[in-house]
Amino acid sequence: MAAFSNFLNQGSKFLTGAAGAVANRLSAAGLPIGGIFGRQQRTLQSNVGAPSATQDWAVKLTLPAPTYASLFGNSPIMDKQTLGIQNGMRWPVTPFINMSHSASYDAKSVIHNNYPYYAYQNSQVDQITISGSFPVNDQKSGLAWLGTLHFLRTVTKMYYGGELNTGNPPPVCRLNGYGDFVYKNVPVIITNFNVELREQVDYIGVTMPTGGQASSTTQQFDPTGLASAEGSRDAQESSGSVNYVPTDSLIAVSCLPIYSRNKITNSFSLKKFANGDLANDGFI
């Protein structure tokens, strides 16, 4: 019996020593022991490098406020509360962006020479492609999807139909994203956009608050009420007030930076550009 008690005591001392060693290691790492409540824990510090980084740095395509007001001022589809942004569209998740800059040189071939000479021609910012998922999980995000689609359809069309700016090309947008020295108010024209409506995803019904009223139809008496409910739903859907949007889709936009001749002549300077002074003017 005494031998058994000694065995238990030794085992208890071993477990106590092992637990103490584990506790010491956890304490040195600033971690709680076994999730015990009441222990003081260290708070993770934010890695935000600057106050501007706390702002909305998502990728956005917008219009200048006067242009947006003249186009969408009376549009119920472009509701700022549901879109989550003023004057345009915003990718809700981080998109894929492909950008490239190029400098063109013309090769001058010289007879009896081992190496050609290169004459500089020009520089340009090539087409920017932005592609990202657009998840939808409720009424608000569904309306944002509809507003985004409507915005892209609008900014790829010219002014037409007897309005004040008839004959003008599509409006120039502004590209913003990721901070002042990545994309800040870059003037771009939308050359193409693509919306991928996948077949193997769910679609949810989104009701447009200002959708058209259901047309009046003659209905037969139905004691169960099922037929009238089904007919009302069909009439509402046919009027366009209910729209079915995918819970996940891919929206890709191709755009080109565009600058006026006056802005290039009077505002651009390579020295200012190198110093970062032209970031707010949209030069990239």
Number of C-alpha atoms within 10 A of each C-alpha: 6 7 8 9 10 11 12 12 12 12 12 12 12 12 12 12 12 12 13 12 12 13 16 14 13 14 13 9 10 13 16 16 15 8 8 8 9 7 10 10 11 10 7 6 6 6 7 9 8 8 7 11 13 9 10 13 14 15 21 22 24 23 22 15 12 10 15 16 13 9 15 16 13 10 10 13 21 23 18 15 11 17 23 15 17 17 25 24 24 21 19 19 12 13 18 11 14 12 10 10 11 10 10 12 13 12 12 11 12 10 8 6 8 8 11 12 13 12 11 11 9 10 11 12 15 14 18 19 18 19 20 19 18 23 18 21 13 12 15 15 20 26 24 25 27 19 22 22 17 14 20 19 12 15 21 17 13 14 18 12 9 8 8 9 11 11 12 11 14 15 20 21 25 21 20 22 18 15 16 16 14 13 21 20 23 24 24 22 21 21 14 14 17 13 16 12 15 13 9 8 11 12 17 17 15 19 18 17 11 10 16 15 13 17 10 8 9 5 9 8 9 9 8 8 9 10 14 15 11 11 14 16 14 13 19 18 19 15 15 15 18 20 18 14 21 22 19 18 19 16 20 18 18 18 19 18 21 15 14 8 9 9 10 11 9 8 13 15 13 10 10 12 14 10 10 14 14 19 20 14 14 21 22 19
